[in-house]
Amino acid sequence: MSRMHMIYDDTPLQQEGVKVSKWKSDWNSSQLQSGRGILLEGVFHKKTRHIIQDTSNKKYRFCVFHIEFDGACQRKFDAEGKEIEPNFGQTAKVKTGYLNSSYKTVAKGTPDTLSYAEVCERVHSDLVGFETASHSQSICFWGENESYDHVECSPGQRIRLKTRGDSLLIESFTKLDSYQRAHSSNYTGGEKTGQSWTDKVLGHKLTDQPSQGTGGGGGGEVDDDEWVYCDMTNGSGWTVFQRRMNGLVDFYRNWADYEKGFGDLNEEFWLGLNKINRLTAGQSTSLRVDFETFPYPREKKYATYSTFKVGNADTEYTLTVSGYGGDAGDGMICTNGMKFSTKDRDNDMIATKNYAVMNEGAWWFSKCSKSDLNGIYWPMQYDYQPWTSLYWNHSYIGRIKNVEMKLRRSD
């Protein structure tokens, strides 16, 4: 099974083999990383493998991505070294002063955009001669094998990447959908402070701690790597950690499954309690819940929470949530301070019952439950059974057609 449940043909990669090149001295990638770096968008053509062998006979393995240039900007940082949004050459309408309806268009500052020729001129040339670009407007970008060997791209896939300084070394890599939204990201940058717009676009970097739990249950599992689904709507930068849309993934699962994560990042999935903990630890994080109801009537509703945090395994993933806003009602009002419960781990506040079994789902249950978005997905409004369906704030029992839970850093 390939990652993300996508059909991926790696035959060209296997047939191409691995190229080996001699480096002029001891390999030191930091020497290539001077400069602010580049943010580039383009179209993936192919991936090759390359080994750099330095004068000490040490071998460094890389995946090389052949990307057809489509646009780029110089990365931009503030005085404190935090990355900020570059100027993409935006313009503004300004009154000329002659007529009330008379305007002219002016540039909003000096743009940070770079042409293909400027990118080629700006990047350090040390690695350029080792790979022949597959297209006249292509550039070859290098990523360490241990981080990028698992990345699956098909020809024509649109991508966005950031470089480490003005080099061809990849800092972060994102696949884009047809609407230019980042649908899956493997953020491997080294920033530890701040939260720039590019960090938000490219998803959150998880720590190197391996995910706990052994999986189990039927169906495909989310692979234990650092891919996440990024939602660029509603202010952008949301990392989706739960989605229901068609009932094809079984959510009535055990503790190990919910700890590790399961499903398909492009369809229904649960990212995993361990990962959600790591994404919310040590920083201010907010929550957004978006759902759509079945007819009749068909409505789109949302709820936001200014504070959202999931504890670690020692706390049995205790939830901290507060600061409700939105139009869906406060469905999380009973969940604050609750431990997570599954069919084989009863942490609710009723000694004689296990709400996870009663509801055939898993959630932060207390003595009552005003929400459970991990219950059974009933495909038709009239077909549901109360309290075993998806529900929110008691007002939308069995009426939820699709739902996403997503988090975003708020500091």
Secondary structure, DSSP 4 states (H G I P E B T S, - for coil): --GGG-----HHHHHH-EEEEE-SSS--GGGG--S--EEEEEEEEEEEEEEEE-TT--EEEEEEEEEEEEEEEE-EE-TTS-EE------EEEEE-SSSTT-EEEEE-S---EE-HHHHHHHS-GGGGGGS--SSTTEEEEEEEHHHHTT----TT-EEEEEESSSSSBEEEEEEE-TTS-EEEEEE-----S---HHHHHT-PPP-SPPPP----SSS----SSS-BEEE-STTS-EEEEEEESSS-S-----HHHHHH-EE-TTSSEE--HHHHHHHHTTS-EEEEEEEEEPSSS--EEEEEEEEEEE--GGGTS-EEEEEEEESS--TTTTTTTPPPBBTTB--SS-TT--HHHHTTS-B---SS-SEETTSB--SSGGG--TTSB-EETTTSTT-EEEEEEEEEE--
